[in-house]
């Protein structure tokens, strides 16, 4: 597996080695020893999967008391995946990393605890799988507004307005969001 740095050093793109032939392909998507050998001692406690239609934007979600690190990948389709630094004392506070993840490129995105996470579906539909370092806690769930201009996220929108959940329509801007201290 290859580790690719991003503009925020804690957010990483992981590119697996794909072994393919006329029958198909094989790849490792997670190996604990590889991660720990590269300074990422992670314990995943929950796996999630979502399927979304084109134009859906989910996020930007995060938890404060139960922060979740997430290792995200796409098994079907293509998304623009985003991580926003919500750590008030970080030099990258409010900055983001956006990456195209697809079933074709097989890249994964490591979103550390302390970051908000969201994605926008570019293909007809997409299935996202992600491993989490802490459990989902509904009473600790926060939603940062995807369109907050201070975040400067260049969402590659297909339509003018994405499909949003009620929670994401009511998300708050960074200036009003609870953050990690």
VMD Tcl script that builds the backbone (N, CA, C; Angstrom):
set m [mol new atoms 543]
animate dup $m
set s [atomselect $m all]
$s set {name element resname resid chain x y z} {
  {N N UNK 1 A 0.853 -1.175 0.000}
  {CA C UNK 1 A 0.000 0.000 0.000}
  {C C UNK 1 A 0.901 1.241 0.000}
  {N N UNK 2 A 0.468 2.236 -0.722}
  {CA C UNK 2 A 1.222 3.479 -0.824}
  {C C UNK 2 A 0.486 4.567 -0.040}
  {N N UNK 3 A 1.223 5.356 0.745}
  {CA C UNK 3 A 0.651 6.470 1.500}
  {C C UNK 3 A 0.972 7.761 0.751}
  {N N UNK 4 A -0.081 8.546 0.482}
  {CA C UNK 4 A 0.076 9.814 -0.227}
  {C C UNK 4 A -0.291 10.941 0.737}
  {N N UNK 5 A 0.630 11.889 0.904}
  {CA C UNK 5 A 0.400 13.030 1.789}
  {C C UNK 5 A -0.611 13.986 1.169}
  {N N UNK 6 A -1.250 14.778 2.025}
  {CA C UNK 6 A -2.188 15.807 1.576}
  {C C UNK 6 A -1.758 17.151 2.158}
  {N N UNK 7 A -2.505 18.198 1.844}
  {CA C UNK 7 A -2.204 19.544 2.359}
  {C C UNK 7 A -2.317 19.612 3.877}
  {N N UNK 8 A -3.071 18.695 4.479}
  {CA C UNK 8 A -3.147 18.580 5.938}
  {C C UNK 8 A -2.446 17.267 6.293}
  {N N UNK 9 A -1.271 17.337 6.939}
  {CA C UNK 9 A -0.455 16.139 7.149}
  {C C UNK 9 A -1.158 14.957 7.826}
  {N N UNK 10 A -2.144 15.207 8.688}
  {CA C UNK 10 A -2.822 14.112 9.378}
  {C C UNK 10 A -3.829 13.372 8.495}
  {N N UNK 11 A -4.260 13.986 7.410}
  {CA C UNK 11 A -5.198 13.365 6.472}
  {C C UNK 11 A -4.370 12.694 5.384}
  {N N UNK 12 A -4.620 11.409 5.160}
  {CA C UNK 12 A -3.802 10.648 4.226}
  {C C UNK 12 A -4.653 9.959 3.165}
  {N N UNK 13 A -4.086 9.839 1.973}
  {CA C UNK 13 A -4.687 9.042 0.915}
  {C C UNK 13 A -3.902 7.735 0.879}
  {N N UNK 14 A -4.613 6.637 0.854}
  {CA C UNK 14 A -3.973 5.327 0.810}
  {C C UNK 14 A -4.325 4.665 -0.516}
  {N N UNK 15 A -3.294 4.220 -1.207}
  {CA C UNK 15 A -3.490 3.593 -2.508}
  {C C UNK 15 A -3.015 2.138 -2.407}
  {N N UNK 16 A -3.954 1.197 -2.432}
  {CA C UNK 16 A -3.560 -0.202 -2.282}
  {C C UNK 16 A -2.857 -0.742 -3.527}
  {N N UNK 17 A -2.054 -1.760 -3.322}
  {CA C UNK 17 A -1.455 -2.480 -4.432}
  {C C UNK 17 A -2.510 -3.453 -4.946}
  {N N UNK 18 A -2.815 -3.352 -6.225}
  {CA C UNK 18 A -3.861 -4.187 -6.823}
  {C C UNK 18 A -3.189 -5.272 -7.661}
  {N N UNK 19 A -3.537 -6.511 -7.375}
  {CA C UNK 19 A -3.024 -7.657 -8.125}
  {C C UNK 19 A -4.154 -8.135 -9.027}
  {N N UNK 20 A -3.991 -7.944 -10.325}
  {CA C UNK 20 A -5.070 -8.297 -11.237}
  {C C UNK 20 A -4.609 -9.150 -12.396}
  {N N UNK 21 A -5.563 -9.878 -12.931}
  {CA C UNK 21 A -5.351 -10.643 -14.146}
  {C C UNK 21 A -6.705 -10.803 -14.840}
  {N N UNK 22 A -6.793 -11.711 -15.803}
  {CA C UNK 22 A -8.034 -11.865 -16.555}
  {C C UNK 22 A -9.224 -12.300 -15.696}
  {N N UNK 23 A -8.969 -12.815 -14.511}
  {CA C UNK 23 A -10.054 -13.259 -13.623}
  {C C UNK 23 A -10.643 -12.128 -12.792}
  {N N UNK 24 A -9.882 -11.040 -12.629}
  {CA C UNK 24 A -10.312 -9.942 -11.763}
  {C C UNK 24 A -9.123 -9.389 -11.005}
  {N N UNK 25 A -9.324 -9.060 -9.726}
  {CA C UNK 25 A -8.228 -8.487 -8.949}
  {C C UNK 25 A -8.358 -8.867 -7.477}
  {N N UNK 26 A -7.264 -8.641 -6.745}
  {CA C UNK 26 A -7.199 -8.806 -5.298}
  {C C UNK 26 A -6.406 -7.636 -4.752}
  {N N UNK 27 A -6.829 -7.124 -3.578}
  {CA C UNK 27 A -6.068 -6.072 -2.903}
  {C C UNK 27 A -6.346 -6.136 -1.405}
  {N N UNK 28 A -5.363 -5.732 -0.630}
  {CA C UNK 28 A -5.569 -5.553 0.805}
  {C C UNK 28 A -6.060 -4.135 1.013}
  {N N UNK 29 A -7.100 -3.977 1.815}
  {CA C UNK 29 A -7.597 -2.638 2.101}
  {C C UNK 29 A -7.221 -2.179 3.507}
  {N N UNK 30 A -6.845 -3.121 4.365}
  {CA C UNK 30 A -6.371 -2.763 5.704}
  {C C UNK 30 A -5.496 -3.885 6.228}
  {N N UNK 31 A -4.355 -3.489 6.791}
  {CA C UNK 31 A -3.461 -4.418 7.486}
  {C C UNK 31 A -2.928 -3.660 8.685}
  {N N UNK 32 A -3.277 -4.136 9.869}
  {CA C UNK 32 A -2.899 -3.448 11.103}
  {C C UNK 32 A -1.395 -3.184 11.177}
  {N N UNK 33 A -0.581 -4.164 10.830}
  {CA C UNK 33 A 0.872 -4.001 10.933}
  {C C UNK 33 A 1.387 -2.905 9.989}
  {N N UNK 34 A 0.816 -2.782 8.793}
  {CA C UNK 34 A 1.225 -1.723 7.870}
  {C C UNK 34 A 0.932 -0.354 8.464}
  {N N UNK 35 A -0.260 -0.209 9.030}
  {CA C UNK 35 A -0.635 1.071 9.626}
  {C C UNK 35 A 0.259 1.392 10.820}
  {N N UNK 36 A 0.453 0.438 11.730}
  {CA C UNK 36 A 1.281 0.718 12.912}
  {C C UNK 36 A 2.738 0.961 12.521}
  {N N UNK 37 A 3.250 0.257 11.511}
  {CA C UNK 37 A 4.615 0.502 11.035}
  {C C UNK 37 A 4.770 1.913 10.471}
  {N N UNK 38 A 3.660 2.522 10.080}
  {CA C UNK 38 A 3.676 3.879 9.522}
  {C C UNK 38 A 3.125 4.913 10.498}
  {N N UNK 39 A 3.156 4.572 11.798}
  {CA C UNK 39 A 2.798 5.535 12.835}
  {C C UNK 39 A 1.312 5.708 13.076}
  {N N UNK 40 A 0.501 4.822 12.531}
  {CA C UNK 40 A -0.954 4.909 12.722}
  {C C UNK 40 A -1.426 3.695 13.526}
  {N N UNK 41 A -1.399 3.832 14.848}
  {CA C UNK 41 A -1.878 2.746 15.704}
  {C C UNK 41 A -3.378 2.900 15.873}
  {N N UNK 42 A -4.123 2.171 15.074}
  {CA C UNK 42 A -5.577 2.337 15.016}
  {C C UNK 42 A -6.290 1.102 15.518}
  {N N UNK 43 A -7.383 1.354 16.193}
  {CA C UNK 43 A -8.274 0.265 16.585}
  {C C UNK 43 A -9.651 0.622 16.034}
  {N N UNK 44 A -10.104 -0.148 15.074}
  {CA C UNK 44 A -11.426 0.093 14.499}
  {C C UNK 44 A -12.458 -0.717 15.265}
  {N N UNK 45 A -13.602 -0.076 15.560}
  {CA C UNK 45 A -14.649 -0.727 16.361}
  {C C UNK 45 A -15.973 -0.857 15.611}
  {N N UNK 46 A -16.082 -0.200 14.465}
  {CA C UNK 46 A -17.359 -0.203 13.745}
  {C C UNK 46 A -17.086 -0.010 12.261}
  {N N UNK 47 A -17.785 -0.768 11.421}
  {CA C UNK 47 A -17.758 -0.575 9.966}
  {C C UNK 47 A -19.123 -0.094 9.531}
  {N N UNK 48 A -19.156 0.884 8.625}
  {CA C UNK 48 A -20.411 1.420 8.097}
  {C C UNK 48 A -20.385 1.352 6.582}
  {N N UNK 49 A -21.566 1.263 5.989}
  {CA C UNK 49 A -21.700 1.293 4.543}
  {C C UNK 49 A -22.923 2.119 4.197}
  {N N UNK 50 A -22.784 2.980 3.185}
  {CA C UNK 50 A -23.940 3.742 2.729}
  {C C UNK 50 A -24.004 3.686 1.210}
  {N N UNK 51 A -25.219 3.758 0.701}
  {CA C UNK 51 A -25.452 3.852 -0.736}
  {C C UNK 51 A -26.213 5.142 -0.954}
  {N N UNK 52 A -25.791 5.910 -1.941}
  {CA C UNK 52 A -26.414 7.200 -2.212}
  {C C UNK 52 A -26.538 7.395 -3.721}
  {N N UNK 53 A -27.540 8.171 -4.108}
  {CA C UNK 53 A -27.755 8.469 -5.520}
  {C C UNK 53 A -26.976 9.716 -5.922}
  {N N UNK 54 A -26.803 9.877 -7.227}
  {CA C UNK 54 A -26.062 11.012 -7.778}
  {C C UNK 54 A -26.622 12.336 -7.260}
  {N N UNK 55 A -25.717 13.231 -6.902}
  {CA C UNK 55 A -26.116 14.545 -6.413}
  {C C UNK 55 A -26.350 14.609 -4.918}
  {N N UNK 56 A -26.246 13.477 -4.229}
  {CA C UNK 56 A -26.405 13.459 -2.771}
  {C C UNK 56 A -25.129 13.962 -2.114}
  {N N UNK 57 A -25.303 14.823 -1.124}
  {CA C UNK 57 A -24.185 15.281 -0.306}
  {C C UNK 57 A -24.488 14.895 1.132}
  {N N UNK 58 A -23.611 14.115 1.722}
  {CA C UNK 58 A -23.748 13.701 3.121}
  {C C UNK 58 A -22.631 14.360 3.912}
  {N N UNK 59 A -23.012 15.080 4.978}
  {CA C UNK 59 A -22.010 15.705 5.822}
  {C C UNK 59 A -22.126 17.211 5.779}
  {N N UNK 60 A -21.275 17.765 6.457}
  {CA C UNK 60 A -20.012 17.337 7.049}
  {C C UNK 60 A -20.261 16.963 8.515}
  {N N UNK 61 A -20.035 15.718 8.891}
  {CA C UNK 61 A -20.399 15.201 10.203}
  {C C UNK 61 A -19.175 14.964 11.081}
  {N N UNK 62 A -19.379 15.155 12.393}
  {CA C UNK 62 A -18.315 14.865 13.359}
  {C C UNK 62 A -18.925 14.726 14.750}
  {N N UNK 63 A -18.146 14.107 15.651}
  {CA C UNK 63 A -18.532 13.943 17.048}
  {C C UNK 63 A -17.435 14.558 17.914}
  {N N UNK 64 A -17.839 15.255 18.986}
  {CA C UNK 64 A -16.860 15.903 19.864}
  {C C UNK 64 A -16.412 15.018 21.021}
  {N N UNK 65 A -17.353 14.438 21.734}
  {CA C UNK 65 A -17.015 13.634 22.920}
  {C C UNK 65 A -16.538 12.238 22.532}
  {N N UNK 66 A -16.975 11.767 21.386}
  {CA C UNK 66 A -16.608 10.445 20.881}
  {C C UNK 66 A -16.071 10.592 19.455}
  {N N UNK 67 A -14.928 11.306 19.300}
  {CA C UNK 67 A -14.419 11.557 17.950}
  {C C UNK 67 A -14.082 10.266 17.211}
  {N N UNK 68 A -14.455 10.239 15.956}
  {CA C UNK 68 A -14.244 9.054 15.129}
  {C C UNK 68 A -13.180 9.319 14.074}
  {N N UNK 69 A -12.162 8.475 14.044}
  {CA C UNK 69 A -11.286 8.416 12.888}
  {C C UNK 69 A -11.988 7.518 11.885}
  {N N UNK 70 A -11.865 7.825 10.599}
  {CA C UNK 70 A -12.561 7.039 9.577}
  {C C UNK 70 A -11.602 6.710 8.440}
  {N N UNK 71 A -11.659 5.470 8.002}
  {CA C UNK 71 A -10.936 5.024 6.815}
  {C C UNK 71 A -11.994 4.723 5.768}
  {N N UNK 72 A -12.117 5.621 4.775}
  {CA C UNK 72 A -13.215 5.560 3.808}
  {C C UNK 72 A -12.741 5.079 2.446}
  {N N UNK 73 A -13.600 4.276 1.794}
  {CA C UNK 73 A -13.332 3.843 0.425}
  {C C UNK 73 A -14.644 3.583 -0.297}
  {N N UNK 74 A -14.593 3.612 -1.600}
  {CA C UNK 74 A -15.767 3.404 -2.439}
  {C C UNK 74 A -15.684 2.015 -3.074}
  {N N UNK 75 A -16.776 1.266 -3.008}
  {CA C UNK 75 A -16.810 -0.048 -3.655}
  {C C UNK 75 A -17.634 -0.035 -4.938}
  {N N UNK 76 A -18.420 1.018 -5.121}
  {CA C UNK 76 A -19.223 1.161 -6.330}
  {C C UNK 76 A -19.438 2.649 -6.586}
  {N N UNK 77 A -19.092 3.121 -7.786}
  {CA C UNK 77 A -19.325 4.517 -8.124}
  {C C UNK 77 A -18.152 5.421 -7.821}
  {N N UNK 78 A -18.478 6.730 -7.663}
  {CA C UNK 78 A -17.445 7.749 -7.471}
  {C C UNK 78 A -17.992 8.890 -6.617}
  {N N UNK 79 A -17.168 9.368 -5.686}
  {CA C UNK 79 A -17.547 10.489 -4.831}
  {C C UNK 79 A -16.390 11.471 -4.714}
  {N N UNK 80 A -16.741 12.689 -4.309}
  {CA C UNK 80 A -15.765 13.684 -3.875}
  {C C UNK 80 A -15.837 13.641 -2.353}
  {N N UNK 81 A -14.772 13.184 -1.703}
  {CA C UNK 81 A -14.749 12.955 -0.267}
  {C C UNK 81 A -13.956 14.071 0.409}
  {N N UNK 82 A -14.469 14.594 1.531}
  {CA C UNK 82 A -13.888 15.779 2.166}
  {C C UNK 82 A -13.672 15.563 3.664}
  {N N UNK 83 A -12.532 16.050 4.149}
  {CA C UNK 83 A -12.223 16.097 5.578}
  {C C UNK 83 A -11.925 17.546 5.947}
  {N N UNK 84 A -12.551 18.043 7.036}
  {CA C UNK 84 A -12.338 19.417 7.507}
  {C C UNK 84 A -11.777 19.367 8.924}
  {N N UNK 85 A -10.681 20.054 9.153}
  {CA C UNK 85 A -10.042 20.082 10.466}
  {C C UNK 85 A -10.890 20.913 11.432}
  {N N UNK 86 A -11.394 20.281 12.485}
  {CA C UNK 86 A -12.232 20.934 13.492}
  {C C UNK 86 A -11.492 21.127 14.815}
  {N N UNK 87 A -10.178 20.978 14.798}
  {CA C UNK 87 A -9.360 21.109 16.005}
  {C C UNK 87 A -8.933 22.569 16.145}
  {N N UNK 88 A -9.546 23.275 17.080}
  {CA C UNK 88 A -9.348 24.719 17.261}
  {C C UNK 88 A -7.872 25.104 17.373}
  {N N UNK 89 A -7.058 24.279 18.011}
  {CA C UNK 89 A -5.649 24.604 18.218}
  {C C UNK 89 A -4.738 24.143 17.090}
  {N N UNK 90 A -5.311 23.629 16.028}
  {CA C UNK 90 A -4.519 23.153 14.901}
  {C C UNK 90 A -4.194 24.308 13.952}
  {N N UNK 91 A -3.010 24.282 13.371}
  {CA C UNK 91 A -2.666 25.298 12.371}
  {C C UNK 91 A -3.515 25.147 11.112}
  {N N UNK 92 A -4.209 24.021 10.981}
  {CA C UNK 92 A -5.056 23.762 9.812}
  {C C UNK 92 A -6.544 23.888 10.135}
  {N N UNK 93 A -6.866 24.468 11.295}
  {CA C UNK 93 A -8.266 24.612 11.703}
  {C C UNK 93 A -9.098 25.258 10.587}
  {N N UNK 94 A -10.225 24.606 10.243}
  {CA C UNK 94 A -11.120 25.129 9.211}
  {C C UNK 94 A -10.677 24.839 7.791}
  {N N UNK 95 A -9.511 24.236 7.624}
  {CA C UNK 95 A -9.015 23.879 6.289}
  {C C UNK 95 A -9.527 22.481 5.931}
  {N N UNK 96 A -9.539 22.201 4.637}
  {CA C UNK 96 A -10.072 20.911 4.197}
  {C C UNK 96 A -9.186 20.247 3.161}
  {N N UNK 97 A -9.429 18.961 3.007}
  {CA C UNK 97 A -8.833 18.156 1.944}
  {C C UNK 97 A -9.995 17.499 1.220}
  {N N UNK 98 A -9.996 17.583 -0.109}
  {CA C UNK 98 A -11.015 16.929 -0.920}
  {C C UNK 98 A -10.359 16.016 -1.935}
  {N N UNK 99 A -10.878 14.787 -2.050}
  {CA C UNK 99 A -10.273 13.769 -2.901}
  {C C UNK 99 A -11.372 13.005 -3.636}
  {N N UNK 100 A -11.107 12.670 -4.887}
  {CA C UNK 100 A -12.013 11.781 -5.621}
  {C C UNK 100 A -11.691 10.349 -5.205}
  {N N UNK 101 A -12.690 9.669 -4.670}
  {CA C UNK 101 A -12.584 8.240 -4.367}
  {C C UNK 101 A -13.536 7.519 -5.307}
  {N N UNK 102 A -13.072 6.409 -5.865}
  {CA C UNK 102 A -13.944 5.663 -6.769}
  {C C UNK 102 A -13.634 4.176 -6.700}
  {N N UNK 103 A -14.578 3.393 -7.193}
  {CA C UNK 103 A -14.346 1.954 -7.296}
  {C C UNK 103 A -13.188 1.701 -8.261}
  {N N UNK 104 A -13.042 2.579 -9.237}
  {CA C UNK 104 A -11.985 2.410 -10.239}
  {C C UNK 104 A -10.604 2.735 -9.680}
  {N N UNK 105 A -10.446 3.875 -8.975}
  {CA C UNK 105 A -9.098 4.233 -8.501}
  {C C UNK 105 A -8.730 3.536 -7.185}
  {N N UNK 106 A -9.717 2.987 -6.492}
  {CA C UNK 106 A -9.521 2.166 -5.289}
  {C C UNK 106 A -8.790 2.879 -4.149}
  {N N UNK 107 A -8.686 4.196 -4.222}
  {CA C UNK 107 A -8.030 4.954 -3.157}
  {C C UNK 107 A -8.913 4.979 -1.915}
  {N N UNK 108 A -8.251 5.144 -0.766}
  {CA C UNK 108 A -8.935 5.292 0.506}
  {C C UNK 108 A -8.502 6.624 1.113}
  {N N UNK 109 A -9.359 7.167 1.971}
  {CA C UNK 109 A -9.007 8.400 2.665}
  {C C UNK 109 A -9.037 8.137 4.169}
  {N N UNK 110 A -7.935 8.488 4.847}
  {CA C UNK 110 A -7.876 8.414 6.309}
  {C C UNK 110 A -8.249 9.786 6.845}
  {N N UNK 111 A -9.366 9.822 7.583}
  {CA C UNK 111 A -9.861 11.040 8.215}
  {C C UNK 111 A -9.651 10.850 9.717}
  {N N UNK 112 A -8.698 11.553 10.325}
  {CA C UNK 112 A -8.404 11.341 11.740}
  {C C UNK 112 A -9.518 11.852 12.661}
  {N N UNK 113 A -9.541 11.401 13.918}
  {CA C UNK 113 A -10.456 11.995 14.897}
  {C C UNK 113 A -10.183 13.500 14.965}
  {N N UNK 114 A -11.238 14.279 15.144}
  {CA C UNK 114 A -11.078 15.726 15.202}
  {C C UNK 114 A -11.404 16.402 13.880}
  {N N UNK 115 A -11.853 15.628 12.903}
  {CA C UNK 115 A -12.201 16.164 11.591}
  {C C UNK 115 A -13.670 15.909 11.290}
  {N N UNK 116 A -14.284 16.850 10.583}
  {CA C UNK 116 A -15.618 16.624 10.034}
  {C C UNK 116 A -15.430 15.910 8.695}
  {N N UNK 117 A -16.409 15.067 8.346}
  {CA C UNK 117 A -16.302 14.270 7.125}
  {C C UNK 117 A -17.592 14.359 6.325}
  {N N UNK 118 A -17.452 14.437 5.022}
  {CA C UNK 118 A -18.611 14.428 4.141}
  {C C UNK 118 A -18.213 14.018 2.745}
  {N N UNK 119 A -19.225 13.728 1.920}
  {CA C UNK 119 A -18.934 13.362 0.540}
  {C C UNK 119 A -20.101 13.724 -0.357}
  {N N UNK 120 A -19.782 13.884 -1.647}
  {CA C UNK 120 A -20.753 14.222 -2.683}
  {C C UNK 120 A -20.667 13.169 -3.775}
  {N N UNK 121 A -21.821 12.625 -4.179}
  {CA C UNK 121 A -21.859 11.530 -5.146}
  {C C UNK 121 A -21.834 12.074 -6.577}
  {N N UNK 122 A -20.814 11.674 -7.328}
  {CA C UNK 122 A -20.623 12.112 -8.703}
  {C C UNK 122 A -21.222 11.139 -9.728}
  {N N UNK 123 A -21.206 9.858 -9.416}
  {CA C UNK 123 A -21.707 8.835 -10.332}
  {C C UNK 123 A -23.215 8.646 -10.144}
  {N N UNK 124 A -23.813 7.792 -10.958}
  {CA C UNK 124 A -25.262 7.540 -10.860}
  {C C UNK 124 A -25.665 7.132 -9.444}
  {N N UNK 125 A -24.813 6.354 -8.813}
  {CA C UNK 125 A -24.955 6.017 -7.393}
  {C C UNK 125 A -23.567 5.638 -6.900}
  {N N UNK 126 A -23.412 5.553 -5.585}
  {CA C UNK 126 A -22.121 5.169 -5.006}
  {C C UNK 126 A -22.350 4.471 -3.680}
  {N N UNK 127 A -21.477 3.520 -3.405}
  {CA C UNK 127 A -21.478 2.844 -2.108}
  {C C UNK 127 A -20.153 3.133 -1.423}
  {N N UNK 128 A -20.259 3.709 -0.227}
  {CA C UNK 128 A -19.102 4.077 0.575}
  {C C UNK 128 A -19.021 3.124 1.768}
  {N N UNK 129 A -17.835 2.597 2.000}
  {CA C UNK 129 A -17.551 1.792 3.194}
  {C C UNK 129 A -16.566 2.577 4.035}
  {N N UNK 130 A -16.783 2.588 5.346}
  {CA C UNK 130 A -15.775 3.220 6.184}
  {C C UNK 130 A -15.701 2.562 7.548}
  {N N UNK 131 A -14.441 2.409 7.981}
  {CA C UNK 131 A -14.133 1.854 9.284}
  {C C UNK 131 A -14.026 3.019 10.258}
  {N N UNK 132 A -14.496 2.837 11.493}
  {CA C UNK 132 A -14.492 3.907 12.502}
  {C C UNK 132 A -13.721 3.491 13.738}
  {N N UNK 133 A -13.021 4.463 14.346}
  {CA C UNK 133 A -12.249 4.195 15.555}
  {C C UNK 133 A -13.066 4.352 16.829}
  {N N UNK 134 A -14.288 4.872 16.722}
  {CA C UNK 134 A -15.192 4.966 17.869}
  {C C UNK 134 A -16.608 4.742 17.358}
  {N N UNK 135 A -17.510 4.446 18.290}
  {CA C UNK 135 A -18.885 4.146 17.930}
  {C C UNK 135 A -19.671 5.417 17.599}
  {N N UNK 136 A -20.649 5.261 16.739}
  {CA C UNK 136 A -21.566 6.361 16.457}
  {C C UNK 136 A -22.360 6.663 17.719}
  {N N UNK 137 A -22.447 7.928 18.072}
  {CA C UNK 137 A -23.156 8.369 19.262}
  {C C UNK 137 A -24.139 9.468 18.836}
  {N N UNK 138 A -25.428 9.139 18.642}
  {CA C UNK 138 A -26.393 10.107 18.098}
  {C C UNK 138 A -26.471 11.424 18.866}
  {N N UNK 139 A -26.350 11.382 20.193}
  {CA C UNK 139 A -26.448 12.616 20.976}
  {C C UNK 139 A -25.188 13.479 20.870}
  {N N UNK 140 A -24.141 12.958 20.235}
  {CA C UNK 140 A -22.890 13.688 20.060}
  {C C UNK 140 A -22.663 14.053 18.592}
  {N N UNK 141 A -23.656 13.837 17.756}
  {CA C UNK 141 A -23.539 14.059 16.318}
  {C C UNK 141 A -23.666 15.542 15.984}
  {N N UNK 142 A -22.720 16.072 15.226}
  {CA C UNK 142 A -22.720 17.472 14.805}
  {C C UNK 142 A -22.631 17.538 13.287}
  {N N UNK 143 A -23.196 18.591 12.730}
  {CA C UNK 143 A -23.178 18.766 11.277}
  {C C UNK 143 A -22.714 20.183 10.931}
  {N N UNK 144 A -21.622 20.254 10.186}
  {CA C UNK 144 A -21.041 21.502 9.725}
  {C C UNK 144 A -21.582 21.779 8.325}
  {N N UNK 145 A -21.945 23.013 8.062}
  {CA C UNK 145 A -22.553 23.382 6.778}
  {C C UNK 145 A -21.574 23.194 5.615}
  {N N UNK 146 A -21.969 22.367 4.684}
  {CA C UNK 146 A -21.141 22.025 3.522}
  {C C UNK 146 A -20.800 23.248 2.662}
  {N N UNK 147 A -21.698 24.252 2.666}
  {CA C UNK 147 A -21.527 25.395 1.767}
  {C C UNK 147 A -20.980 26.640 2.469}
  {N N UNK 148 A -20.509 26.497 3.696}
  {CA C UNK 148 A -19.924 27.628 4.414}
  {C C UNK 148 A -18.753 28.170 3.589}
  {N N UNK 149 A -18.834 29.438 3.137}
  {CA C UNK 149 A -17.775 29.970 2.283}
  {C C UNK 149 A -16.405 30.047 2.962}
  {N N UNK 150 A -16.371 30.110 4.294}
  {CA C UNK 150 A -15.073 30.182 4.973}
  {C C UNK 150 A -14.292 28.871 4.825}
  {N N UNK 151 A -14.975 27.771 4.518}
  {CA C UNK 151 A -14.300 26.485 4.354}
  {C C UNK 151 A -13.586 26.376 3.000}
  {N N UNK 152 A -14.031 27.156 2.037}
  {CA C UNK 152 A -13.423 27.181 0.698}
  {C C UNK 152 A -13.321 25.793 0.065}
  {N N UNK 153 A -14.387 24.998 0.184}
  {CA C UNK 153 A -14.411 23.673 -0.435}
  {C C UNK 153 A -14.954 23.822 -1.857}
  {N N UNK 154 A -14.204 23.342 -2.819}
  {CA C UNK 154 A -14.613 23.415 -4.227}
  {C C UNK 154 A -15.384 22.146 -4.596}
  {N N UNK 155 A -16.623 22.063 -4.112}
  {CA C UNK 155 A -17.463 20.896 -4.408}
  {C C UNK 155 A -17.727 20.836 -5.915}
  {N N UNK 156 A -17.507 19.707 -6.557}
  {CA C UNK 156 A -17.766 19.576 -7.999}
  {C C UNK 156 A -19.243 19.238 -8.258}
  {N N UNK 157 A -20.124 20.176 -7.938}
  {CA C UNK 157 A -21.561 19.925 -8.007}
  {C C UNK 157 A -22.032 19.693 -9.446}
  {N N UNK 158 A -22.874 18.687 -9.604}
  {CA C UNK 158 A -23.488 18.384 -10.895}
  {C C UNK 158 A -24.725 19.257 -11.077}
  {N N UNK 159 A -25.483 19.413 -10.025}
  {CA C UNK 159 A -26.656 20.288 -10.000}
  {C C UNK 159 A -26.335 21.487 -9.107}
  {N N UNK 160 A -27.134 22.537 -9.192}
  {CA C UNK 160 A -26.909 23.728 -8.378}
  {C C UNK 160 A -26.988 23.409 -6.893}
  {N N UNK 161 A -27.991 22.633 -6.507}
  {CA C UNK 161 A -28.187 22.270 -5.100}
  {C C UNK 161 A -28.096 20.760 -4.936}
  {N N UNK 162 A -27.275 20.290 -4.002}
  {CA C UNK 162 A -27.198 18.851 -3.758}
  {C C UNK 162 A -28.420 18.343 -2.991}
  {N N UNK 163 A -28.616 17.036 -3.018}
  {CA C UNK 163 A -29.654 16.396 -2.204}
  {C C UNK 163 A -29.115 16.282 -0.786}
  {N N UNK 164 A -29.854 16.849 0.178}
  {CA C UNK 164 A -29.405 16.901 1.569}
  {C C UNK 164 A -30.439 16.289 2.498}
  {N N UNK 165 A -29.980 15.769 3.616}
  {CA C UNK 165 A -30.873 15.340 4.686}
  {C C UNK 165 A -31.351 16.589 5.430}
  {N N UNK 166 A -32.365 16.428 6.236}
  {CA C UNK 166 A -32.856 17.535 7.065}
  {C C UNK 166 A -31.745 18.037 7.993}
  {N N UNK 167 A -31.018 17.091 8.575}
  {CA C UNK 167 A -29.911 17.442 9.473}
  {C C UNK 167 A -28.876 18.312 8.750}
  {N N UNK 168 A -28.535 17.939 7.529}
  {CA C UNK 168 A -27.523 18.689 6.797}
  {C C UNK 168 A -28.050 20.020 6.271}
  {N N UNK 169 A -29.355 20.112 6.029}
  {CA C UNK 169 A -29.941 21.409 5.645}
  {C C UNK 169 A -29.885 22.390 6.816}
  {N N UNK 170 A -29.879 21.867 8.043}
  {CA C UNK 170 A -29.862 22.709 9.243}
  {C C UNK 170 A -28.477 22.810 9.879}
  {N N UNK 171 A -27.446 22.400 9.165}
  {CA C UNK 171 A -26.082 22.438 9.692}
  {C C UNK 171 A -25.633 23.885 9.927}
  {N N UNK 172 A -24.660 24.035 10.810}
  {CA C UNK 172 A -24.176 25.378 11.170}
  {C C UNK 172 A -22.850 25.680 10.475}
  {N N UNK 173 A -22.583 26.978 10.300}
  {CA C UNK 173 A -21.300 27.411 9.751}
  {C C UNK 173 A -20.198 27.234 10.791}
  {N N UNK 174 A -18.970 27.240 10.329}
  {CA C UNK 174 A -17.824 27.046 11.209}
  {C C UNK 174 A -17.807 28.028 12.380}
  {N N UNK 175 A -18.162 29.276 12.134}
  {CA C UNK 175 A -18.145 30.302 13.187}
  {C C UNK 175 A -19.071 29.946 14.343}
  {N N UNK 176 A -20.121 29.176 14.082}
  {CA C UNK 176 A -21.090 28.800 15.110}
  {C C UNK 176 A -20.978 27.341 15.544}
  {N N UNK 177 A -20.068 26.611 14.970}
  {CA C UNK 177 A -19.966 25.171 15.234}
  {C C UNK 177 A -19.192 24.885 16.506}
  {N N UNK 178 A -19.618 23.868 17.264}
  {CA C UNK 178 A -18.790 23.421 18.375}
  {C C UNK 178 A -17.530 22.772 17.812}
  {N N UNK 179 A -16.396 23.027 18.434}
  {CA C UNK 179 A -15.121 22.526 17.923}
  {C C UNK 179 A -14.313 21.838 19.031}
  {N N UNK 180 A -13.302 21.107 18.614}
  {CA C UNK 180 A -12.388 20.467 19.562}
  {C C UNK 180 A -11.444 21.522 20.104}
  {N N UNK 181 A -11.222 21.519 21.424}
  {CA C UNK 181 A -10.289 22.508 21.976}
  {C C UNK 181 A -8.910 21.917 22.164}
}
mol reanalyze $m
mol bondsrecalc $m
mol representation Tube
mol addrep $m
